[in-house]
Amino acid sequence: MLSPRLQLLRESLQKLLRRNAGNHVERLLVRTRAADVAVVMRFLDERQQGRVFDLLPDDDVRADTLAELDDHLVSDLIGHRSESELAPVIAAMSADDQADILALLPETLRTSLIDALRPADKEELEDLLHYDAETAGGIMSPEFFALPSSTAVSEAIQALQASDDVEMAFYIYVVNDPGHLVGVVSLRALVTHPPTATLESLMVSDVISVVTNTDQEEVARLAARYNLLAIPVVDEANSLVGIVTIDDVIDVIREEATEDILKMAGADETAYENHSVLRNFRTRAPWLFATWLGGLSASVLISAFEYQLQATVALAAFIPIVLGMGGNVGIQTATIIVRGLATGHVSEGVGLQYLWRETIIGVFLGILYGTLIGIYTAVAYGDSGSVFQLSLVVGLSVLASMASSAAVGAFTPLLFDRMRIDPAIATGPIVTTSVDVLGILVYFWTATLILGTPT
């Protein structure tokens, strides 16, 4: 949801664009931050997006806006543009943003834009493109500030002031002669120590760093755990090759959270992209097959217990609540475990503890709601001669369904994680289908055990 200020910006842009008031749009965009323009462009149609992009003040602002846009909007916005239009915009970007944007473009256009860069920039960019996009190497910036350990504080400050190509100088990284990372100095430490002190005397030698092939989610987890504004990236020889800054960490956290949520719903990132209905259908249909198959299995199971339903018709009235309570507990538990695995709160070593804990919680919840539904059954069906047995069946079934669903909801993502499969997949159709089938079996087995098999 847009803030009132961004809502006003969107309405103003749409009104001016409808009137073809280009000069007014230009004046409005001059006063607007690139990040705000990028947010508002999500709510404009394709023609309006192109017009706004063309009317931005200069190539630097266009570069900043592109860097803030969602990937699918970038593809739609510039995928059809010529090299001459895009070359100055790409050249104005930092190397890590260049790599992200170029990866979204057609290969021919991408190659021609890389060739148009200055030789030094081209070499830097090609190095970044060799890394997997979802690793530390793929999201790092090769622009960092590093000095030898023998550098004096006064010299370090002068060097920092003279540097104009460093994206974010949160820390001064200390390297030895071969370029290996040996320490880190914060800006606060730099300005609070005597000018004659050396970096070696005030650096922290226990540096939190990652290698180029570290998964981006682990990078974000480290930054959050140690409250870092940037994390140095080293190669296998411990040579400093780049840094991952806090803005990229925030992007990773947002992307990973979005990905997990969509997978829980049986969808993926293409849900937000302007693809055809058929393509979205092909993407989402396989995910729902498990649910369809589970529903079919549930209907077969219910028909197998048709004799029990005919003997005690009231059983049919409670099927939805038995399945609903079990399904909700299963999804709740699976969501808690998946999020815990993503944030590091649930790890392999404590997985069984969480499985046991969630199962016990399911038992307590089952006792509570099983008792309540049992009381309701006794009141609602008091005229029946077998009301006590019916109340017992429904109450115990809710208890068993909720307890077993909690166990399934906790176990499935833990199993997927152990098998190195994204556990977020487990919270969607798989858990839902499993707990539905399990709930029906529990319900009718309990009914058969307590009410007996009809003759």
Buried (B, 14 or more C-beta within 10 A) or exposed (E): EBEEEBEEBBEBBBEBBEEEEEEBBBBBBEEBEBEBBBBBBBBBEEEBBBBBBEBBBEBBBBBBBBBBBBBBBBBBBBEEBEBEBBBBBBBBBBBBBBBBBBBBBEEEBBEBBBEBBEEEBBEBBEBBBEBEEBBBBBBBBBBBBBBBBEBBBEBBBEEBEEEEEBBBBBBBBBBBEEBBBBBBBBBEBBEEBEEEBBBBEBBEEEBEBBBBBBBBBBBBBBBBEEEBBBBBBBBEEBEBBBBBBBBBBEBBBEBBEBBBBBBBBBBBBBEBBEBEEEEBEEBBEEBBEBBEEBBEBBEEBBEEBEEBBEBBEBBEEBBEBBBBBBBBBBBBBBBBBBBBBBBEEBEEEEBEEBBEBBBEBBBEBBBEBBBEBBEBBBEBBEEBEBBEBBBBBBBBBBBBBBBBBBBBBBBBBBEBBEEEEBBBBBBBBBBBBBBBBBBBBBBBBBBBEBBEEEE
